[in-house]
């Protein structure tokens, strides 16, 4: 299936990155959020990113204007009716995701492929509500999207081979390195490995084994990770970490995935990361 027009639902951090990357690579992108102020803010962030790229010689002014010219802004789902692929990048809320695709199924062409950028939730469950489970898959990008090369392409129980082939090709066309997740399992590959590690770091801190700074330093220098676990929790979001661990606990029926009490306390205290001004570290 030839794809020319990509719809992106959700103009937050991930939706902005996906839309920006697709526009740079030549796709016409329709970016939608519930309010035009969110969409305009998203495009402004892209403009700033492109301006810096031009200043650093990574792209020309002409390339910048061409990429911005491929973007269509909207607050109406109806405007995605001609999209060949629609990627949902709304909040990690199962019912919200289902409702988005339920509406899109009445709007988009029958051939349109739907995909969720969810980092952990069931592709099969969301796909069932889409009305086209055979043309539904997961396309999970990593933050920041323009920089991170990995894309997880996830097969739901009813996803067709053709849909998977198209999604894998799309990821390649963006200059990404896709990996195929053959079985729909909570957290897929990366977050299935990552979240227990972050949870164990919180347990270690609670036990007084070492400080936040020393645990992060040990991981960066001993494992050669770009970030320590507490930096990563702050960057990814305290609330999201707790929510995903709770989701794992329920889906796997395994209490070992339960978020550490320290993480829950941090959420209750509003220490959610950079946007809140404080997580495990303090931010201006």
N, C-alpha and C positions, 0 to 999 in steps of 0.2 A: 504494500500500500504506500503510495507516494504521499508525503506530508509536506504541506506548505504553510499551514496556519496552525499555530499552537495557542490554546487557551490556557490561562493560568488563573486559578481562583484563589485569591488570598494575596494581598500585597504587603505582607510582613517581610521579615528578614529572608525567609526561604523563598517565598513567591517572587520577591524582587530579584534575588539571585538567579532563579530559574529563568524568569522573563528576560533578564539582562543577557544571560549566556546564550539563550536561543536567538535573541535579536542580533547579537554580534555575529552569530554563525549563519545569518541569512534568513531566518524564519520570520514570517509576519506573526507578531504576538499580540493577542488580545488579553489585557490585564484587567481583572475585575476584583473589586472589593465592595463591601456594603455601603461605603461612603466615598465620594470622589476625593475628599481630602486625604484619605489613606492612599489612594491610587496616585494622586499628584505628588504626595510626599515620597512615594516609592520611585517615581520617575525622576524626581529631583535628586534622590540619592544616586541613581544611575548616572545622571548628568554629571554630578560631582566626581564620581568614580572615573567616568570617561575623560573628564577634564584633567584629572591627575595622570591618567594613562597617556594622554596626548603630551603633557608636559615632560613625561619620562621617555617619550619616543616609542611607546608600545603600540600606539595607533595614531592615525592622522586625524586632522579636523574633519576631513571628508568622511572617513570611516565612522567617526563619532556621530555626525549628522545622519548618516545612512542608518545606523543602528537605532537612533532615537526615532527616525522616520518610520521604522518598521513596527513601532509600538502604537497600539490603539488602547485608549483608556476608557473604562466604563464602570458603572455601578449596577449594570443590568446583566443578569445571567443570560437573558434573551439574546444579547449581542454575541454570544459564543456559538450561535447556531451553525455557522459555517466552519467551525474549527475541525481539523482532522484528528487532533489529539487534545484532550483536556486533562491538565494536571491540577489536582486539588492540593492546596497548601494552606489550609485553614488550621485552626487550633486543634490540638490533639484531643478531640472530643468525638467519641464514636457516633453519637446521635447527630451531631452537627454535620459530620462527614456524610452520613447516610442521607440526611435531608438535602444536602447539596446535590448529590448524584441522582436522587429521586426526581428532583426538579430538572436537572440537566437532561435526563433520559427523555423528557417530553419536549425538549428544545432542540437537541443536536441531531445531526444526520444519523441514520441507522449504522453507517459504517464507522462513525467516530469511535475512537478508542478512548476509554476513560482510565485514568491512573491516579493513585493516591501517593503523596509524598510522605505518608505516615512513617514514623521511625520505628514503630513497634506493633501496631494494631493489626488485627486479622484482615488480610486482603480478601479472603473468602467471605467474611461477614459483610464487609462494606460492599463488595461486588454483588452480593445477592440483592441488595437494595437498589443497585444501579439499573436493574432491568436488563442488563447485558453482561452477565458474569463471564461469558466467553471472551468478551472484548474488554475485560477489566484486569488490571495488574497493578503491582506496586512499582513505582519508580522513585527510589529513595536517594535523594541528593544529600550531600554533606556540606556543612557550613564552615567557611564561606563558599558558596556554590561556584563563583568564578575561578576560585583557586583550587579547591579540592577536586582531585581527579576521579575519585571513586563514585560509582553509582550502583546501588543494589537494585536489580530488577527482579521482582518477586512474583512467582507464579501462585495464583490462588487455585483452589481445588478444581474450578471450572474454567480456568484460563486456557484459551486455545494456543496451539503451537504458533499459529500465525501472529497472534497478538504478542507473544513473547519475542518472536523474531523481529517484529516491527519496533518494539520497545528497546531491544538491545541495539538495533541499528540506529535508532534515534539517539541513544546515549553516545554511541560511537561518533555520530555526526556532530556532536557538540565538543568533540575532542576529549571525551571522558573515557575512563576504563570501566566498563560494566562487568559485574559478576552476577551470575544467575543463581538465585535462591530457588531451588527446585521444589521446596516444601514450605508451605505457609506456616511459619512457626514464630511465636512472639519474639520480637526484637531482631528477627532475621539473623544475620551473621554478626555484624559489628556490635550492635547494642546488646545482643545476647551475651557477648563476652565482656563488654564494657561495664554494664550496670552492676553486676556482682562485684567487680573490681572496685568500683567507686564506693559501693556499700561496705566492702571490707575495709577500705581506707577510713571510712567514718567510724567503724567499729574499733579500729586500731587507735584512732584519736581518742575515742571515749575511754579506752583502757589506759590511756596515758603513756602509750608506748613511745610516742615522739610528738613534737609540735606540728602544726599545719605546715609551717615553712620547711621544717626538716624532712617531713614525709614527701612533700612536693619536690624538694631538692634531690632526695634519694632516688625518686622515680625518674626525674629528668636526667640525672647523671648516671644512674645505675642501669636504667633500662633504655636510655637514649630517647625517651618520649619527649615531644615538644612541650607538653604541659604536665604538671603534676595532677593528681586526682582532685584536689580541692580547687585548683585553678579551673579544671575542666567542669566541675560541678557548677561553679560560679558562672562560667562562660555559657554553659548549656542551660542553666536555670535550675534552681533548687526545687521549685514546684514540679517541674517536668521530671526531674530525677525521682522524686517521691512517687509521682503518679505512675511512671513506667514500672517502677519496682512493685507497686501495688498491683498493677496489671499482670506482671509476671507471676506474682504470688497466686492470683486468682486463676489465671490460665493454666499454669503448671500444677496447681493445687499443691504448692510446695512452700512452706513457711520460711524456708531458708532465703527466699527472695524478699521477705518483708523488709521495708526500709528501716534502717537503724533509728532508734529513738532520737538520736542527735539530729538527724535530718528532719524528722517531723517537728522537733522543737524549733529548728531554724525557720521552717515554714511558718509556724505559729507566731514567731517573733518578727516576721516580715523581712527576714534577712535572706532575700531571694536572689541576690547577685548584683551586678553593676547597675542595672536600671533602678534598683531600690537603694543604691548607695552603699550597700553592705551585703556580703555573703560570708564566706570564710575570710575574705579580705575586705578592706574598706576601699571605696571608690569615690572620687570627686564627681 
